[in-house]
């Protein structure tokens, strides 16, 4: 209703009547602010295109294209009056409007009257929706430009971006699009700062906006505005020191447009934009384009330089001409009819008879959207209402002007290769750009953020511990707060490539350990800028803050009492496993048997009654355990076997003594609790440290009833509770247990850690300081710094852990299998040699005994003779003769 009243009022003011010629001249309108850079360039390009179209009679079949350009002069009202003027004068299409605000308004008129609007400068992404079917953006809209900027930010590895923009439809909606593109890459825009609509921003307003940005952490600034406001922003930024090293400025295509059209810029302006990144719509090189560029000075009389939007203006006129040619070829004519929908306003005396509906408007719209032609900007074709293959030049503003460092296209992403050479090819999007000169003349990539410059120190929350103060020792200031965790933080900060001004703030009442969840929550609420201490990295905390790389491994483990078991009557059997005992005993018997076989024929001490010989075998074998064998060994093989076996016995005795000493020294657990599973299955109460996440983990994750959980505050309370039975076990993190066991040796850990985590420093979400400190912690880990700090605070030797059980203390057969194998091999060789020599002697004996060597002797008889021969004393040597021989040998020695 309001729109209709407004249109009627404008009709009365303009006093325009119907009656324009509909046959010889085809009318097209254009709406631009002719004092703007794009307005000036577009006017020249449109007039040139109009002349070129009319000079070719084959295009419109003898008809003339008449383009009327209306100056909106930055005024929305004047833009609407211009559109109404065209709507009542049988205009078939309108070039423009120049800005998105007017695009939204005039699109409603074009929808009603079926007059297409073609704009190459109103590139608001929301204008491309189905809500505005008669609005055609002949240049790629800003969703592609925002995608290019997001890819650039991701390519350089920046995580936070501040946006400074003019608060109008095009800039605002484009920034929302940028936010979506940034978020899709896991990045974020922590702040968006708006400036008044163009061109009304004052120096004071720009100054205040920049001061606000300067106080922020991010040093990556995306600027989306227009020429007058944009140069004012850079002038003020220069005066505020925001164009120095460390800053990053990225602008939309407005900057390249102005530089292309107004070079050289004033020296002051040029100096204020050095190092800025900007974009420009990419247009492939062609002969037609070069020809038009060479004509430009003549067309413009040197008043202004050509920019990319001038090329799109020229091509848009030709698009309309091509669309009209196809329309004429189809219908032969164009026609208009009166706007009749105003009749619904019964009782009103408003005159809408001057408004005409373009009857062939829908056909012309379809012709435009299905067009396929080659223009100055390259191939012109639409896909889903978007120009095909949107692409941009990425430019770096330097002293000599603008240096192209690469390209962006929706097909190949960031590249140093022109996009048109990659179309139709399978592209692996390996993003790449050329070298940059950043603000301040910096040639290395800026970090992109700094600590806030609001004049205050970073407030670092530190837990006020009352126990385990080796980790954090409370004090009254930075110099007096000590501890392992504090030293790690200080060492990491010293490795940062920049200074960090901070102060430690104790958290807690000093009566008991504070709640670490509350400490971390205060970081999330920005009451602390960070938290440093023995803070476990657990899932619930990572949801609200960011942690650095862990600087120490941690995890929950069970602690229980232990009891000395060395009072057992069979404690002496513990050093060896049963199998080792069995094998050892078997070898003692084997050695006795082997030596008996080797010595029996020559040594009276191994002869006699069978019972005596059996006892000799047992005695000789087991007496070697103590090197107490009294029988003399005469044969060389026997002596060789005995030497090897005595060496084995020496090793076995030494190992047995060492293992038994260790077992009697170490405290071994008899508790039925062997780990977290057995602990949960019992009904014993469980202790945990005050403030630890162990309470919530046991109750929420392991479903332990809270009535079984007992809070304990210090190592003394741990020991007392375990000793008097208040708790059956304690669940705490490994670093605390290690410190506890260093002082209290009547306890040990049970099982393995049943959670895997670590300790880190907490920062607010998306804090860049967390990433830099993580890098510093990794450096400390690699250069040994972390271990040195750990050794300084925890150099005491801890008590033996109860994790080593009886089986781990025992010696196994595998430990001696090599020795036993060697000994068995020597025995086998000695026996083989003995039987071989005996067989040789028996054969000689048979040759000397005619009766024994007779062929009539059967095999069993021969075997019995051999056994009798082997059992007989060799050479008739008596025991006494042997002793006399030995005595004479000793006398000679």
C-alpha positions in Angstrom: 0.0 0.0 0.0 2.8 2.4 0.9 4.7 1.6 -2.2 1.6 2.4 -4.4 1.1 5.7 -2.7 4.7 6.5 -3.2 4.7 5.6 -6.9 1.6 7.8 -7.5 3.2 10.8 -5.8 6.2 10.4 -8.0 4.1 10.2 -11.1 2.3 13.4 -10.2 5.6 15.2 -9.6 7.2 14.0 -12.8 4.1 14.6 -14.9 5.2 12.0 -17.4 2.7 10.7 -19.9 2.6 7.7 -22.2 3.3 8.1 -25.9 6.9 7.2 -26.6 7.7 5.6 -29.9 7.7 1.8 -29.7 9.1 0.9 -33.1 12.2 2.8 -34.2 14.0 3.3 -30.8 14.5 0.6 -28.1 14.9 2.4 -24.8 17.2 1.2 -22.0 17.8 3.1 -18.8 20.8 3.4 -16.5 21.1 4.6 -12.9 24.5 5.5 -11.5 26.0 8.1 -9.2 28.0 9.9 -11.9 30.4 11.5 -9.5 31.7 8.2 -8.3 34.6 6.4 -9.9 32.4 3.5 -11.1 29.8 6.0 -12.2 32.2 7.9 -14.4 33.8 4.8 -15.9 30.5 3.1 -16.5 29.0 6.1 -18.3 31.9 6.2 -20.8 31.8 2.4 -21.3 28.0 2.3 -21.7 28.0 5.1 -24.3 30.8 3.4 -26.2 28.9 0.1 -26.2 25.7 1.9 -27.3 27.6 3.5 -30.2 29.1 0.1 -31.2 25.7 -1.7 -31.1 24.0 1.0 -33.2 26.9 1.0 -35.7 26.1 -2.7 -36.5 22.6 -2.9 -38.1 22.6 -6.7 -37.9 22.2 -6.6 -34.2 18.8 -4.9 -33.8 17.6 -5.1 -37.4 17.8 -1.4 -38.1 16.4 -0.4 -34.8 18.4 2.0 -32.6 19.4 1.4 -29.0 18.8 4.5 -26.8 20.4 4.4 -23.4 19.4 7.2 -21.0 21.7 7.6 -17.9 20.2 9.0 -14.7 22.4 10.4 -12.0 21.3 9.1 -8.6 24.0 11.3 -6.9 24.3 8.9 -3.9 20.6 9.4 -3.1 18.2 6.6 -2.8 15.3 9.0 -3.5 16.8 10.2 -6.8 17.5 6.6 -7.7 13.8 5.7 -7.3 12.7 8.7 -9.3 15.0 7.7 -12.1 13.6 4.2 -12.1 10.0 5.5 -12.2 10.9 7.7 -15.1 12.1 4.7 -17.0 9.1 2.5 -16.0 6.6 4.9 -17.5 8.5 5.5 -20.8 8.5 1.9 -22.3 12.0 1.0 -21.2 12.9 -2.6 -21.8 15.8 -2.9 -19.4 17.7 -0.9 -16.8 21.4 -0.9 -16.2 22.0 -0.6 -12.5 21.4 0.4 -9.9 24.9 1.0 -8.6 24.4 0.0 -5.0 22.6 -2.9 -3.4 20.2 -0.8 -1.3 18.6 0.5 -4.4 18.8 -3.0 -5.9 16.5 -4.3 -3.2 13.9 -1.5 -3.7 13.9 -1.4 -7.5 13.7 -5.2 -7.8 10.1 -5.0 -6.5 9.3 -2.6 -9.3 10.9 -4.7 -11.9 9.1 -7.8 -10.6 5.8 -6.0 -11.1 6.5 -4.5 -14.5 8.7 -7.3 -15.9 11.6 -4.9 -16.7 15.0 -6.7 -16.1 17.6 -4.9 -14.0 21.2 -5.7 -14.9 23.8 -4.6 -12.4 27.6 -5.2 -12.4 28.2 -3.2 -9.2 25.3 -4.1 -6.8 26.8 -7.4 -5.9 25.0 -8.1 -2.6 24.8 -12.0 -2.4 21.2 -11.8 -1.2 20.1 -10.1 -4.5 20.7 -13.3 -6.4 17.9 -15.2 -4.7 14.6 -16.3 -6.3 12.9 -13.4 -4.5 14.3 -11.1 -7.3 13.9 -13.0 -10.5 14.3 -9.9 -12.7 17.5 -8.8 -11.1 20.6 -10.0 -12.9 24.1 -9.6 -11.5 26.3 -9.6 -14.6 29.5 -9.7 -12.6 30.2 -12.4 -9.9 28.5 -11.4 -6.7 30.3 -10.9 -3.4 29.9 -14.5 -2.1 32.8 -15.4 -4.4 34.9 -12.5 -3.3 34.3 -13.4 0.3 35.2 -17.0 -0.5 38.5 -15.7 -2.0 39.2 -13.7 1.2 38.4 -16.6 3.4 40.8 -18.8 1.4 43.5 -16.2 1.7 43.1 -16.0 5.5 43.2 -19.8 5.8 46.3 -20.0 3.4 48.3 -17.7 5.6 47.2 -19.5 8.8 45.5 -16.7 10.6 42.7 -17.8 13.0 41.0 -14.5 14.0 39.9 -11.7 11.7 38.4 -8.3 12.5 35.9 -6.8 10.0 35.5 -3.1 9.4 32.7 -2.3 7.0 30.2 0.3 5.8 26.8 -0.4 7.3 24.7 -0.7 4.1 23.0 -3.7 2.5 25.9 -4.7 0.2 28.7 -4.4 2.7 26.7 -5.8 5.7 25.4 -8.9 3.8 28.8 -9.5 2.3 30.3 -9.6 5.7 27.7 -12.1 6.9 28.7 -14.2 3.9 32.4 -13.8 4.9 31.5 -15.0 8.4 30.0 -18.2 7.0 33.0 -18.8 4.7 35.4 -18.2 7.6 33.4 -20.5 10.0 33.4 -23.3 7.4 37.2 -23.3 7.6 37.3 -23.4 11.4 38.3 -19.8 11.8 36.3 -17.0 13.4 35.5 -13.3 13.3 35.6 -12.1 16.9 34.4 -8.6 16.1 32.7 -6.7 13.3 32.9 -2.9 13.5 30.4 -0.9 11.4 30.9 2.5 9.9 28.0 4.9 8.9 26.6 4.4 5.3 28.7 5.8 2.5 29.7 8.6 2.1 28.6 10.0 5.5 31.4 8.6 7.8 33.3 11.4 9.6 36.9 11.4 10.8 35.8 11.1 14.4 33.7 8.0 13.7 36.5 6.4 11.7 39.0 7.2 14.5 36.9 5.7 17.2 36.3 2.6 15.2 40.1 2.1 14.6 40.9 2.7 18.2 38.5 0.0 19.2 40.1 -2.4 16.7 43.6 -1.5 17.9 42.7 -2.7 21.4 41.9 -6.2 20.1 44.1 -9.2 19.8 43.7 -9.7 16.1 45.9 -7.8 13.7 44.2 -9.1 10.5 41.6 -6.5 9.3 39.2 -7.0 6.4 37.9 -3.6 5.1 34.8 -3.5 3.0 33.7 0.0 2.1 34.0 2.5 -0.8 36.6 4.9 -1.9 36.0 8.0 0.1 35.5 6.1 3.4 38.2 3.6 2.6 41.0 6.2 2.1 39.9 8.0 5.2 40.2 4.7 7.1 43.8 4.2 5.9 44.7 7.9 6.6 43.6 7.5 10.2 45.1 4.0 10.5 48.5 5.5 9.4 48.3 8.2 12.1 47.4 5.6 14.7 50.4 3.4 13.8 48.1 0.7 12.4 50.0 0.5 9.0 53.2 -0.7 10.7 54.8 -4.1 10.8 52.5 -6.8 12.3 49.3 -5.6 10.8 47.5 -7.2 7.9 44.9 -5.3 5.8 42.7 -7.0 3.2 40.2 -4.9 1.2 37.5 -5.8 -1.2 37.8 -4.8 -4.9 37.0 -1.2 -4.3 40.7 -0.3 -3.7 42.0 -1.9 -6.9 39.1 -0.2 -8.8 40.1 3.3 -7.5 43.9 2.6 -8.2 43.2 1.5 -11.7 41.1 4.5 -12.5 42.9 7.3 -10.6 46.6 6.4 -10.7 48.8 8.0 -9.7 47.3 8.5 -6.3 48.4 11.5 -4.2 51.6 10.7 -2.4 50.0 10.8 1.1 47.2 8.4 0.0 49.7 6.1 -1.7 51.9 5.9 1.4 49.0 5.1 3.6 48.0 1.9 1.7 51.4 0.3 1.3 51.4 -3.5 2.0 47.6 -3.9 1.6 46.1 -7.0 0.0 43.2 -6.3 -2.4 41.2 -8.1 -5.1 40.2 -7.3 -8.6 37.7 -9.2 -10.8 39.8 -11.3 -13.2 39.3 -10.8 -16.9 41.3 -13.0 -19.4 43.6 -11.3 -21.9 42.2 -11.0 -25.4 42.6 -9.0 -28.6 39.2 -7.4 -28.1 40.1 -6.4 -24.5 43.4 -4.9 -25.6 41.7 -3.1 -28.5 39.2 -1.5 -26.1 41.9 -0.5 -23.6 43.7 1.3 -26.5 40.5 3.1 -27.3 39.9 4.2 -23.7 42.0 7.4 -23.7 40.1 8.6 -26.7 36.8 7.7 -25.2 37.5 9.3 -21.8 39.6 12.2 -23.0 42.1 11.1 -20.4 39.7 12.1 -17.6 39.8 8.7 -15.8 41.4 5.3 -16.2 39.6 2.2 -17.2 38.8 -0.4 -14.5 37.3 -3.9 -14.6 33.7 -2.6 -14.0 34.1 -0.5 -17.2 34.6 -3.8 -19.1 31.6 -5.3 -17.4 29.5 -2.2 -18.3 30.4 -2.5 -21.9 29.6 -6.2 -21.9 26.3 -5.7 -20.1 25.1 -3.4 -22.9 26.0 -6.0 -25.5 24.2 -8.7 -23.4 21.0 -6.6 -23.6 21.5 -6.1 -27.3 22.0 -9.8 -27.9 18.9 -10.6 -25.8 16.8 -8.1 -27.7 18.0 -9.5 -31.1 16.9 -12.9 -30.1 13.6 -11.5 -28.9 13.0 -9.7 -32.2 13.9 -12.8 -34.1 11.3 -14.7 -32.1 8.4 -12.2 -31.8 9.3 -9.4 -34.3 8.3 -6.7 -31.9 8.0 -5.5 -28.3 4.9 -4.2 -26.6 3.7 -2.7 -23.3 0.4 -2.8 -21.5 -1.1 -0.8 -18.7 -0.4 -1.8 -15.1 -3.8 -3.0 -13.8 -3.0 -4.3 -10.3 -3.6 -0.9 -8.8 -7.4 -1.5 -9.2 -7.4 -3.3 -5.9 -7.1 0.0 -4.2 -10.8 0.8 -4.4 -11.9 4.2 -3.5 -8.5 5.7 -4.2 -8.0 8.3 -6.9 -4.4 7.6 -7.7 -3.4 7.5 -11.4 -1.2 4.5 -12.4 -2.1 4.6 -16.1 1.4 5.8 -17.0 3.0 2.6 -15.7 3.5 0.1 -18.4 4.2 -3.7 -18.1 6.7 -5.0 -20.5 4.8 -7.9 -22.1 8.0 -9.6 -23.5 9.9 -9.0 -20.3 10.0 -12.6 -19.3 11.2 -13.7 -22.7 14.0 -11.1 -22.6 14.9 -12.3 -19.1 15.2 -15.9 -20.3 17.3 -14.8 -23.3 19.7 -13.0 -21.0 20.1 -15.9 -18.6 20.7 -18.4 -21.4 23.1 -16.1 -23.3 26.4 -17.4 -24.5 28.9 -14.9 -26.0 32.4 -13.7 -25.8 32.9 -10.2 -24.4 35.7 -8.0 -23.1 35.6 -9.9 -19.8 35.8 -13.3 -21.5 33.2 -15.9 -22.0 29.7 -14.7 -20.8 27.4 -17.4 -19.6 25.2 -18.0 -16.6 24.9 -21.1 -14.4 22.2 -21.1 -11.7 21.9 -17.3 -12.3 25.6 -16.8 -11.5 28.3 -15.9 -14.1 30.3 -18.9 -15.1 33.8 -19.3 -13.7 34.0 -16.4 -11.2 37.7 -15.5 -10.5 39.8 -12.7 -9.0 43.3 -11.3 -9.2 45.0 -11.1 -5.8 47.0 -7.9 -5.6 49.6 -6.4 -3.3 49.8 -2.6 -3.1 53.4 -1.6 -3.3 55.2 1.7 -4.1 55.1 1.1 -7.8 51.4 0.4 -7.7 49.8 -3.0 -7.5 51.7 -6.3 -7.9 49.7 -9.4 -8.7 50.7 -12.3 -6.4 48.2 -14.8 -7.6 44.7 -15.7 -8.6 41.6 -17.1 -7.1 38.8 -19.0 -8.8 36.0 -21.2 -7.6 37.5 -24.0 -9.7 41.2 -24.0 -8.7 41.3 -21.9 -5.5 44.4 -19.9 -4.9 47.0 -20.3 -7.6 49.8 -18.5 -9.4 48.5 -19.8 -12.7 45.8 -17.9 -14.6 42.4 -19.6 -14.0 41.4 -19.8 -17.6 44.3 -22.2 -18.3 42.9 -24.6 -15.7 39.3 -24.8 -16.7 38.3 -28.2 -18.0 41.2 -29.9 -16.1 41.2 -31.9 -12.9 42.9 -29.6 -10.4 44.5 -30.6 -7.2 43.9 -27.5 -5.1 47.4 -27.0 -3.7 47.0 -23.4 -2.6 49.9 -21.1 -3.6 50.6 -17.4 -3.8 53.6 -15.3 -4.6 55.7 -13.2 -2.3 54.2 -10.3 -0.4 55.3 -7.0 1.0 53.3 -6.4 4.2 52.6 -3.1 6.0 55.8 -1.7 7.4 57.8 -3.2 4.6 57.8 -6.6 6.3 58.5 -9.5 3.9 57.7 -12.4 6.3 54.2 -13.3 7.1 52.9 -11.4 10.1 51.7 -13.4 13.1 48.3 -11.9 12.8 47.7 -11.2 16.5 49.1 -9.5 19.6 48.2 -9.4 23.2 45.5 -6.9 24.0 46.8 -3.3 24.1 44.5 -2.1 26.8 47.3 -1.3 29.2 46.8 -4.2 31.6 48.7 -7.3 32.4 47.4 -10.7 31.6 45.7 -12.1 34.8 46.9 -15.7 35.1 44.9 -17.8 37.6 47.0 -20.1 39.8 45.4 -22.6 42.2 46.2 -21.9 45.9 47.2 -25.4 46.8 47.5 -26.6 50.4 49.0 -29.9 49.5 51.5 -31.2 46.9 53.0 -27.8 46.8 55.9 -29.2 44.7 53.6 -28.4 41.8 52.4 -25.0 42.8 53.8 -23.2 45.8 51.6 -20.2 46.8 53.2 -16.8 47.4 52.3 -13.1 47.3 53.5 -12.3 43.8 55.1 -13.4 40.5 58.5 -13.8 42.3 57.2 -15.8 45.2 54.8 -18.2 43.5 56.9 -21.2 42.6 56.5 -24.8 41.7 57.1 -27.3 38.9 54.0 -26.1 36.9 55.1 -22.4 37.3 58.6 -23.1 36.2 57.3 -24.9 33.0 55.1 -21.9 32.2 57.8 -19.4 32.7 60.3 -21.4 30.6 57.7 -21.7 27.8 56.9 -17.9 27.9 60.6 -17.2 27.6 60.7 -19.1 24.3 58.0 -16.9 22.7 59.2 -14.5 20.0 57.4 -11.6 21.8 57.1 -10.3 25.4 54.1 -11.3 27.5 53.2 -9.0 30.4 51.4 -11.1 33.0 50.7 -11.5 36.7 49.8 -14.5 38.8 46.6 -14.3 40.7 46.0 -17.0 43.4 42.6 -18.8 43.2 41.3 -20.4 46.4 40.8 -19.7 50.1 44.0 -21.4 51.2 42.2 -23.8 53.6 41.7 -26.6 51.0 42.6 -27.2 47.4 40.3 -25.1 45.2 37.9 -26.5 42.6 39.7 -26.8 39.4 36.5 -26.8 37.4 35.7 -23.3 38.9 39.2 -22.2 38.0 38.8 -23.3 34.4 35.3 -21.8 34.3 36.7 -18.4 35.3 38.9 -18.6 32.3 36.0 -19.2 30.1 34.1 -16.3 31.7 37.2 -14.1 30.9 37.7 -13.4 34.7 41.2 -14.8 34.1 43.2 -14.5 30.9 44.6 -18.0 31.5 45.1 -20.6 34.2 48.4 -22.2 35.1 49.0 -25.1 37.3 48.4 -28.8 37.7 45.2 -28.7 35.5 44.2 -32.0 33.9 43.0 -31.9 30.4 39.6 -33.6 30.5 36.7 -33.6 28.2 34.4 -31.4 30.2 37.0 -28.7 30.4 38.0 -28.7 26.8 34.4 -27.8 25.9 34.7 -24.4 27.4 38.5 -23.5 27.1 41.5 -24.3 25.0 44.5 -26.1 26.4 48.1 -26.0 25.4 50.0 -29.1 24.5 50.3 -31.3 27.7 53.6 -30.8 29.5 53.4 -33.9 31.7 51.6 -37.2 31.2 48.9 -37.9 33.8 46.0 -40.3 34.4 44.0 -41.8 37.3 45.5 -44.8 39.1 44.7 -46.8 42.2 46.8 -46.6 45.4 46.5 -49.3 48.1 48.4 -50.5 51.2 51.1 -53.2 50.9 52.4 -55.9 53.3 55.8 -57.6 53.7 55.6 -61.2 52.6 59.1 -62.4 53.5 57.9 -64.3 56.6 56.6 -67.2 54.5 58.1 -70.6 55.4 58.7 -71.2 51.7 60.2 -67.8 51.0 63.5 -69.4 50.0 61.8 -71.0 46.9 60.6 -67.6 45.5 63.7 -66.7 43.4 63.2 -69.5 40.9 60.0 -70.6 39.1 59.0 -74.2 39.6 60.1 -75.1 36.1 63.6 -73.7 36.8 63.8 -75.7 40.1 62.8 -78.9 38.2 65.3 -78.4 35.4 68.1 -77.5 37.9 67.5 -80.6 39.9 67.4 -82.7 36.8 70.8 -81.3 35.7 72.3 -82.1 39.1 71.3 -85.7 38.7 72.4 -85.6 35.0 75.9 -84.4 36.0 76.2 -87.0 38.7 75.2 -89.7 36.2 77.5 -88.5 33.4 80.6 -88.2 35.7 79.8 -91.7 37.1 79.8 -93.1 33.6 83.0 -91.3 32.6 84.9 -92.3 35.8 83.6 -95.8 36.7 86.2 -97.9 34.7 89.2 -95.9 36.0 88.2 -94.6 39.4 87.7 -96.8 42.4 85.7 -94.1 44.1 82.9 -94.6 41.5 82.9 -98.4 41.9 81.5 -100.9 44.4 78.1 -102.2 45.3 75.2 -100.8 43.1 73.6 -99.2 46.2 76.9 -97.4 46.9 77.2 -96.3 43.2 73.7 -94.9 43.3 74.4 -92.9 46.4 77.7 -91.7 44.8 75.8 -90.4 41.8 73.3 -88.5 44.0 76.0 -87.2 46.3 78.4 -86.1 43.6 75.7 -84.3 41.6 74.1 -82.3 44.4 77.4 -81.6 46.3 78.6 -79.6 43.3 75.9 -77.0 44.3 78.3 -76.0 47.1 81.5 -77.0 45.4 81.9 -79.7 48.1 82.3 -82.9 46.0 85.0 -85.1 47.6 85.4 -87.7 44.8 88.4 -87.1 42.5 87.7 -86.9 38.8 90.4 -88.8 36.8 89.3 -88.7 33.2 89.8 -85.7 30.9 86.2 -85.7 29.6 84.9 -85.9 33.2 87.1 -83.0 34.2 85.9 -81.0 31.2 82.2 -81.7 32.1 82.8 -80.8 35.7 84.4 -77.4 34.9 81.5 -76.4 32.6 79.0 -77.5 35.2 80.7 -75.7 38.1 80.6 -72.5 36.0 76.8 -73.0 35.5 76.4 -73.6 39.3 78.3 -70.4 40.0 75.9 -68.4 37.8 72.8 -70.1 39.3 74.0 -69.6 42.9 74.8 -65.9 42.3 71.4 -65.3 40.6 69.6 -67.1 43.4 71.3 -65.0 46.1 70.6 -61.7 44.3 66.9 -62.5 43.6 66.3 -63.7 47.1 67.8 -60.6 48.5 65.6 -58.4 46.3 62.4 -60.3 47.2 63.1 -60.0 50.9 63.7 -56.3 50.4 60.8 -55.3 48.3 57.3 -54.9 49.8 54.8 -57.0 48.0 51.0 -56.4 48.1 48.5 -58.8 49.6 45.5 -56.6 49.1 42.7 -58.1 47.0 42.5 -54.9 45.0 44.4 -55.3 41.8 43.1 -52.4 39.8 40.2 -50.2 39.2 37.8 -53.1 38.2 38.4 -55.0 41.4 38.1 -51.8 43.4 34.7 -51.0 42.0 33.5 -54.5 42.5 34.1 -54.2 46.3 32.3 -52.1 48.8 35.3 -50.4 50.3 35.4 -46.6 50.4 37.5 -44.8 48.0 39.6 -41.7 48.7 40.2 -38.8 46.3 41.9 -35.5 46.4 39.9 -32.4 47.2 39.3 -30.3 44.0 40.3 -33.2 41.6 38.2 -34.4 38.7 38.5 -37.9 40.1 35.3 -37.5 42.1 33.2 -36.6 39.1 34.9 -39.3 37.0 34.2 -42.1 39.6 30.6 -41.1 40.2 29.6 -40.1 36.6 31.7 -42.3 34.4 32.2 -45.4 36.6 28.9 -45.1 38.5 30.5 -45.3 42.0 28.0 -44.2 44.6 29.0 -40.9 46.2 28.6 -42.4 49.6 31.7 -44.5 48.9 33.8 -41.4 48.0 35.8 -39.7 50.7 37.6 -36.4 50.1 41.2 -36.2 51.4 43.3 -33.0 51.4 47.0 -34.0 51.8 49.5 -36.9 51.7 49.2 -37.2 55.5 45.5 -37.7 55.2 46.1 -40.2 52.5 48.4 -42.3 54.7 46.2 -42.0 57.8 43.0 -43.0 56.0 44.7 -46.0 54.4 46.3 -47.0 57.7 43.2 -46.8 59.8 40.9 -48.3 57.2 38.9 -45.2 56.5 39.4 -45.9 52.9 40.4 -49.1 51.2 42.2 -47.4 48.3 42.8 -43.9 46.8 42.2 -42.9 43.3 44.4 -39.9 42.1 46.5 -38.8 39.3 49.9 -40.4 38.6 52.1 -37.3 39.4 50.5 -36.9 42.9 50.9 -40.6 43.6 54.6 -40.5 42.5 55.2 -37.7 45.0 53.3 -39.6 47.7 55.3 -42.8 47.2 58.5 -40.9 47.4 57.7 -40.3 51.1 55.4 -43.2 52.1 56.8 -46.6 51.3 54.1 -48.8 52.8 51.8 -48.3 49.8 51.9 -49.0 46.1 49.9 -48.5 42.9 47.5 -51.2 41.7 47.1 -52.0 38.0 47.7 -49.5 35.2 46.4 -46.0 34.7 42.8 -46.3 33.6 42.6 -42.8 32.1 45.0 -41.2 29.7 45.5 -37.5 29.8 48.0 -34.8 30.7 48.3 -31.4 32.4 48.2 -28.2 30.3 47.6 -24.5 30.7 44.0 -23.2 30.0 43.2 -20.2 27.8 39.9 -18.8 26.5 38.5 -20.4 23.4 40.4 -19.5 20.2 43.2 -17.8 22.1 46.3 -17.6 19.8 48.5 -17.6 22.8 47.6 -21.3 23.5 49.0 -22.3 20.1 52.2 -20.4 20.6 52.8 -21.8 24.1 52.1 -25.3 22.8 54.9 -24.8 20.3 57.1 -23.6 23.1 56.3 -26.6 25.3 57.2 -29.0 22.4 60.5 -27.1 22.0 61.1 -27.6 25.8 60.3 -31.3 25.4 62.7 -31.7 22.5 65.6 -29.9 24.0 65.4 -31.6 27.4 64.1 -28.5 29.2 61.0 -30.2 30.6 63.1 -33.1 32.0 65.5 -30.7 33.7 62.7 -28.8 35.4 61.2 -32.1 36.5 64.5 -33.3 37.9 64.9 -30.1 39.9 61.6 -30.6 41.7 61.4 -34.4 41.9 64.9 -35.6 42.3 64.2 -37.9 45.3 64.2 -41.6 44.7 60.7 -43.0 45.1 59.8 -46.2 46.9 59.5 -49.3 44.9 56.1 -49.6 43.2 53.8 -52.4 44.0 53.2 -53.0 40.3 56.2 -55.5 40.3 54.6 -58.7 41.4 56.0 -62.1 42.5 56.1 -63.4 38.9 58.2 -60.4 37.8 60.7 -60.9 40.7 61.2 -64.6 39.9 63.9 -65.9 37.6 62.6 -68.0 34.7 64.1 -71.0 32.9 64.4 -68.7 29.8 67.1 -66.8 31.7 69.4 -69.8 31.9 68.4 -71.8 28.8 71.6 -70.9 27.1 73.8 -72.2 30.0 71.8 -75.4 30.4 72.0 -76.0 26.6 75.8 -75.6 26.7 76.2 -77.9 29.6 73.9 -80.5 28.0 75.9 -80.3 24.8 79.2 -80.8 26.7 77.8 -83.8 28.5 76.5 -85.4 25.3 79.9 -84.8 23.6 81.8 -86.3 26.6 79.5 -89.4 26.6 79.9 -89.8 22.9 83.7 -89.6 23.1 83.7 -92.1 26.1 81.6 -94.7 24.3 83.6 -94.3 21.1 86.9 -94.9 22.9 85.4 -97.8 24.8 84.1 -99.4 21.6 87.6 -99.1 20.1 89.1 -100.8 23.1 86.5 -103.5 22.9 87.3 -104.2 19.3 91.0 -104.6 20.1 90.1 -106.9 22.9 88.1 -109.1 20.5 91.0 -109.4 18.2 93.3 -110.5 21.0 90.8 -113.1 22.3 90.4 -115.9 19.6 87.3 -117.3 21.4 85.6 -113.9 21.6 86.3 -113.1 18.0 85.0 -116.4 16.7 82.1 -116.1 14.2 80.2 -118.6 16.2 79.6 -116.0 18.9 76.0 -114.7 18.7 75.0 -111.0 18.8 73.4 -111.2 22.3 76.6 -112.8 23.6 78.7 -110.1 22.0 76.5 -107.4 23.7 76.9 -109.1 27.1 80.7 -109.3 26.5 80.7 -105.5 25.6 78.8 -104.6 28.7 81.1 -106.7 30.9 84.1 -105.1 29.2 82.7 -101.6 29.7 81.9 -102.4 33.4 85.2 -104.0 34.1 88.0 -102.0 35.7 90.5 -100.9 33.0 94.1 -102.1 33.4 93.4 -103.8 36.8 94.3 -100.6 38.6 93.6 -100.9 42.3 92.3 -98.0 44.3 95.5 -97.9 46.3 97.6 -97.7 43.2 95.6 -94.9 42.0 96.0 -93.1 45.4 99.7 -93.8 45.3 100.0 -92.4 41.8 98.1 -89.3 42.9 100.3 -88.9 46.0 103.5 -89.2 43.9 102.1 -86.6 41.5 101.4 -84.2 44.4 104.9 -84.8 45.7 106.4 -83.9 42.4 104.4 -80.7 42.3 
